[in-house]
């Protein structure tokens, strides 16, 4: 389900052009500056990029609009497979542009994300155990219907769209040293790493139950990895994308794994300390800092992407 142009070498010029194109359709999400100590972490300066406030509740809306605004859409509309956030983003963008959308999600997708997709008016199919099952079903349907497939991460336009988060963050926080980014299929970290191109240290954060980029680095290519854990609806595809992998090998410094318990604790800390409600996948990058799996140097300026907030209300005070 990749596009005709499979060249993964995207650059700042193309990302900037994509940003100019989609900017009227997306939100410029805010940043929150705080101290590591305020979050219960090691001493450092922390910038939280609050992408959970994006339309449809996650960064995925950037990639959705990048696809819909740069690729010809047939009368049958678009189709997407998703753990939930990409589906919601495509449904939102399709509704905004008056395009039919059919979304496939696995049974593991959260109720909050399923409801979002339905609220945006897409034709929704729920089935299969994992994202890979939804992807296979969507490919079969797309072939018969003639719809335009929009891949959640392994699509050049998707990478360009997600890279606009890096462009936006650089303007908001130009002095950061390190950027912590959660990894599922790798569209977000691939786009961001292409934007910064080594200018800052980019660290990928993955749940221990879904070490897709870690496995790819170890094998020297994308390979199948476990796909489980608390963030399975957003950070657990079977493998990272083919298009992002060369970018990651060139510009991603390392990968850090975090436990499900650390992710839960990061969710609670984000709520208790800064009143941000992040979904598990959205809190994974924060978990690396709070758990000590990533240890900043004294005075280091660390940015963290809070990538999504599509979760049902949780009583962290119980």
C-alpha positions as CSV (number, residue, x, y, z in Angstrom):
1,X,0.0,0.0,0.0
2,X,2.8,2.4,-0.7
3,X,2.6,5.1,-3.3
4,X,4.2,5.0,-6.7
5,X,7.1,7.2,-5.6
6,X,9.0,5.0,-3.1
7,X,12.1,7.1,-2.8
8,X,12.6,7.6,0.9
9,X,15.1,10.5,0.6
10,X,12.8,13.3,1.8
11,X,14.4,16.6,2.9
12,X,13.7,19.8,4.7
13,X,12.7,21.6,1.5
14,X,9.9,19.1,0.7
15,X,8.8,19.0,4.4
16,X,8.6,22.8,4.4
17,X,6.5,22.8,1.2
18,X,4.2,20.1,2.7
19,X,3.8,22.2,5.8
20,X,2.8,25.3,3.8
21,X,0.2,23.2,2.0
22,X,-1.4,21.5,5.0
23,X,-1.0,24.4,7.5
24,X,-4.5,25.9,6.8
25,X,-6.0,22.5,7.7
26,X,-4.1,21.6,10.9
27,X,-3.5,23.1,14.3
28,X,-0.2,24.6,15.4
29,X,0.0,22.6,18.6
30,X,1.5,24.3,21.7
31,X,4.6,23.5,23.6
32,X,4.9,23.5,27.4
33,X,8.2,24.3,29.0
34,X,9.0,22.8,32.4
35,X,11.9,21.4,34.5
36,X,12.7,17.7,34.7
37,X,12.4,17.9,38.5
38,X,8.8,19.2,38.2
39,X,8.0,15.9,36.5
40,X,10.0,13.8,39.0
41,X,12.7,13.2,36.5
42,X,16.5,13.9,36.4
43,X,17.5,17.6,36.3
44,X,17.1,18.9,32.7
45,X,15.0,21.4,30.8
46,X,11.9,19.7,29.3
47,X,9.8,20.9,26.3
48,X,6.6,19.0,25.8
49,X,5.2,19.2,22.3
50,X,1.5,18.7,22.9
51,X,0.4,17.1,19.7
52,X,-2.6,15.5,21.4
53,X,-4.3,18.8,20.8
54,X,-4.1,18.2,17.0
55,X,-7.4,17.7,15.1
56,X,-8.6,14.1,15.6
57,X,-6.4,13.9,18.7
58,X,-3.0,13.0,17.3
59,X,-0.1,13.8,14.9
60,X,-1.6,11.5,12.3
61,X,-3.8,14.3,10.9
62,X,-0.7,15.9,9.4
63,X,0.0,12.8,7.3
64,X,-3.6,12.4,6.4
65,X,-3.9,15.8,4.9
66,X,-0.6,15.5,3.2
67,X,-1.9,12.4,1.3
68,X,-5.3,13.9,0.5
69,X,-4.0,17.2,-0.7
70,X,-1.1,15.9,-2.9
71,X,-2.5,12.6,-4.4
72,X,-5.4,12.2,-6.9
73,X,-8.4,10.8,-5.0
74,X,-10.7,8.6,-7.1
75,X,-14.5,8.7,-6.8
76,X,-14.4,5.6,-4.5
77,X,-12.6,7.8,-2.0
78,X,-9.8,6.6,0.4
79,X,-9.2,3.6,2.5
80,X,-6.9,3.2,5.5
81,X,-5.9,0.5,8.0
82,X,-5.1,1.7,11.5
83,X,-4.7,0.9,15.2
84,X,-7.0,3.8,15.6
85,X,-5.3,7.2,15.4
86,X,-4.5,7.1,11.7
87,X,-8.0,5.9,11.0
88,X,-9.5,8.8,13.0
89,X,-7.1,11.3,11.2
90,X,-8.0,10.0,7.7
91,X,-11.7,10.0,8.6
92,X,-11.4,13.6,9.8
93,X,-9.4,14.8,6.8
94,X,-11.8,13.0,4.4
95,X,-14.8,14.6,6.0
96,X,-13.2,18.1,5.8
97,X,-12.5,17.6,2.1
98,X,-15.8,15.8,1.2
99,X,-14.2,12.5,0.4
100,X,-15.6,9.0,1.2
101,X,-13.5,7.1,3.6
102,X,-13.4,3.4,4.7
103,X,-11.4,2.5,7.8
104,X,-10.2,-0.9,9.0
105,X,-9.1,-1.3,12.6
106,X,-8.3,-4.4,14.7
107,X,-10.1,-5.6,17.7
108,X,-7.4,-4.1,19.9
109,X,-8.3,-0.6,18.9
110,X,-9.6,1.4,21.9
111,X,-13.2,2.4,22.2
112,X,-12.2,6.0,22.2
113,X,-10.6,5.7,18.8
114,X,-13.4,3.6,17.4
115,X,-15.9,6.2,18.5
116,X,-13.8,9.1,17.0
117,X,-13.8,7.3,13.6
118,X,-17.5,6.8,13.7
119,X,-18.1,10.4,14.7
120,X,-16.3,11.6,11.6
121,X,-18.6,9.6,9.4
122,X,-16.3,7.0,7.9
123,X,-17.4,3.5,7.1
124,X,-15.7,1.5,9.8
125,X,-14.8,-2.2,9.9
126,X,-13.5,-3.7,13.2
127,X,-11.9,-7.1,13.0
128,X,-8.7,-9.1,13.4
129,X,-6.3,-9.4,16.3
130,X,-3.7,-6.8,15.3
131,X,-2.9,-3.9,12.9
132,X,-1.5,-6.3,10.3
133,X,-4.8,-8.1,10.1
134,X,-6.6,-4.8,9.5
135,X,-4.0,-3.8,6.9
136,X,-4.5,-7.1,5.0
137,X,-8.3,-6.6,5.0
138,X,-8.0,-3.0,3.8
139,X,-5.7,-4.0,0.9
140,X,-8.2,-6.7,-0.3
141,X,-11.0,-4.2,-0.1
142,X,-9.0,-1.4,-1.9
143,X,-8.2,-3.7,-4.8
144,X,-11.9,-4.4,-5.4
145,X,-13.3,-0.9,-4.8
146,X,-10.7,1.2,-6.5
147,X,-10.2,3.4,-3.5
148,X,-6.9,5.3,-2.7
149,X,-5.0,3.5,0.1
150,X,-3.4,5.8,2.7
151,X,-0.8,3.9,4.6
152,X,-0.3,4.8,8.3
153,X,3.5,5.1,8.0
154,X,5.0,3.4,5.0
155,X,4.0,6.1,2.5
156,X,6.2,9.0,1.3
157,X,3.4,11.6,1.7
158,X,2.7,10.3,5.2
159,X,6.4,10.8,6.1
160,X,6.4,14.3,4.7
161,X,3.2,15.2,6.7
162,X,4.6,13.9,10.0
163,X,7.8,15.7,9.3
164,X,5.9,19.0,9.6
165,X,5.8,18.4,13.3
166,X,9.6,18.8,13.4
167,X,9.4,22.0,11.4
168,X,6.9,23.4,13.8
169,X,8.8,22.3,16.9
170,X,12.1,23.8,15.6
171,X,10.4,27.2,15.3
172,X,8.9,26.9,18.8
173,X,11.9,25.5,20.6
174,X,15.0,26.1,18.6
175,X,17.5,25.4,21.3
176,X,16.7,21.7,22.1
177,X,19.5,19.2,22.3
178,X,17.5,15.9,22.3
179,X,14.1,14.8,21.0
180,X,12.3,11.8,22.4
181,X,9.8,10.3,20.0
182,X,7.5,7.2,20.4
183,X,7.9,4.6,17.6
184,X,5.2,2.4,16.1
185,X,5.6,2.0,12.3
186,X,8.1,4.8,12.3
187,X,6.3,7.5,10.2
188,X,6.6,10.1,12.9
189,X,10.2,9.6,13.9
190,X,11.1,9.1,10.2
191,X,9.6,12.4,9.2
192,X,11.0,14.3,12.2
193,X,14.5,12.8,11.8
194,X,14.5,13.8,8.1
195,X,13.6,17.4,9.1
196,X,16.4,17.7,11.8
197,X,18.9,15.6,9.7
198,X,21.3,15.2,12.7
199,X,21.0,18.8,14.0
200,X,19.6,17.4,17.3
201,X,19.8,13.9,18.9
202,X,16.6,12.0,18.0
203,X,15.9,9.0,20.3
204,X,13.2,6.4,19.4
205,X,11.1,5.1,22.3
206,X,9.3,1.8,22.1
207,X,7.4,-0.4,24.5
208,X,9.2,-3.6,25.4
209,X,6.3,-5.5,24.0
210,X,6.7,-4.0,20.5
211,X,10.4,-3.3,19.7
212,X,9.9,-2.8,16.0
213,X,12.7,-0.3,15.3
214,X,15.1,-2.0,17.8
215,X,14.6,-5.3,15.9
216,X,15.2,-3.5,12.6
217,X,18.4,-1.9,13.8
218,X,19.6,-5.3,15.1
219,X,18.8,-7.1,11.8
220,X,19.9,-4.3,9.5
221,X,16.4,-4.1,7.9
222,X,12.8,-4.0,8.9
223,X,11.8,-7.4,10.3
224,X,8.8,-8.8,12.2
225,X,8.8,-8.2,15.9
226,X,6.4,-8.8,18.8
227,X,3.3,-6.6,18.7
228,X,1.8,-6.4,22.2
229,X,1.7,-4.3,25.3
230,X,-0.4,-1.5,26.7
231,X,0.2,0.8,23.6
232,X,-0.6,-1.9,21.1
233,X,-3.3,0.2,19.4
234,X,-0.7,2.8,18.4
235,X,2.8,1.5,18.8
236,X,2.6,-2.1,17.7
237,X,2.6,-2.8,14.0
238,X,4.4,-6.0,13.0
239,X,7.4,-4.1,11.6
240,X,8.6,-0.5,10.8
241,X,8.2,0.9,7.4
242,X,10.6,0.3,4.5
243,X,10.7,4.0,3.6
244,X,11.5,5.3,7.0
245,X,14.3,2.8,7.8
246,X,17.1,4.4,5.8
247,X,16.2,7.7,7.4
248,X,16.3,6.2,10.8
249,X,19.7,4.5,10.2
250,X,21.1,7.8,9.2
251,X,19.5,10.2,11.7
252,X,18.1,8.3,14.7
253,X,20.7,8.1,17.5
254,X,19.3,5.1,19.4
255,X,16.2,3.3,20.6
256,X,15.1,3.0,24.2
257,X,12.6,0.4,25.4
258,X,10.1,1.1,28.2
259,X,7.9,-1.1,30.3
260,X,4.1,-1.0,30.3
261,X,4.2,0.0,33.9
262,X,6.5,2.9,33.1
263,X,4.0,4.1,30.5
264,X,1.2,3.9,33.0
265,X,3.1,5.9,35.5
266,X,4.0,8.5,32.8
267,X,0.3,8.9,32.0
268,X,-0.4,9.5,35.7
269,X,2.5,11.9,36.1
270,X,1.5,13.9,33.0
271,X,-2.0,14.2,34.5
272,X,-1.0,15.0,38.0
273,X,1.8,17.4,37.2
274,X,0.7,19.2,34.1
275,X,-2.9,18.1,33.6
276,X,-2.3,16.5,30.3
277,X,-4.2,13.3,29.5
278,X,-2.1,11.2,27.1
279,X,-3.0,7.9,25.7
280,X,-0.4,5.1,26.4
281,X,1.3,5.5,23.0
282,X,1.4,9.3,23.5
283,X,3.0,8.9,26.9
284,X,5.7,6.3,25.9
285,X,8.4,9.0,25.2
286,X,7.8,10.6,28.5
287,X,8.1,7.2,30.2
288,X,11.7,7.0,29.0
289,X,12.7,10.1,30.8
290,X,10.7,9.5,34.0
291,X,11.8,5.9,34.4
292,X,15.4,6.7,33.8
293,X,15.7,4.6,30.7
294,X,16.9,7.8,29.1
295,X,19.3,9.8,31.3
296,X,19.9,13.3,30.2
297,X,23.2,15.1,30.8
298,X,23.3,18.0,33.3
299,X,21.8,21.0,31.6
300,X,20.5,19.0,28.6
301,X,17.4,20.5,26.8
302,X,15.1,17.6,26.1
303,X,11.9,17.8,24.0
304,X,9.3,15.1,24.2
305,X,6.5,14.5,21.7
306,X,3.1,13.8,23.4
307,X,1.8,12.3,20.2
308,X,-1.8,11.5,21.0
309,X,-4.7,11.8,23.5
310,X,-7.3,9.5,22.2
311,X,-8.2,7.7,25.4
312,X,-11.3,7.4,27.5
313,X,-11.3,9.4,30.7
314,X,-9.2,7.8,33.4
315,X,-9.4,8.4,37.1
316,X,-5.8,8.6,38.1
317,X,-6.7,9.6,41.6
318,X,-8.5,6.4,42.4
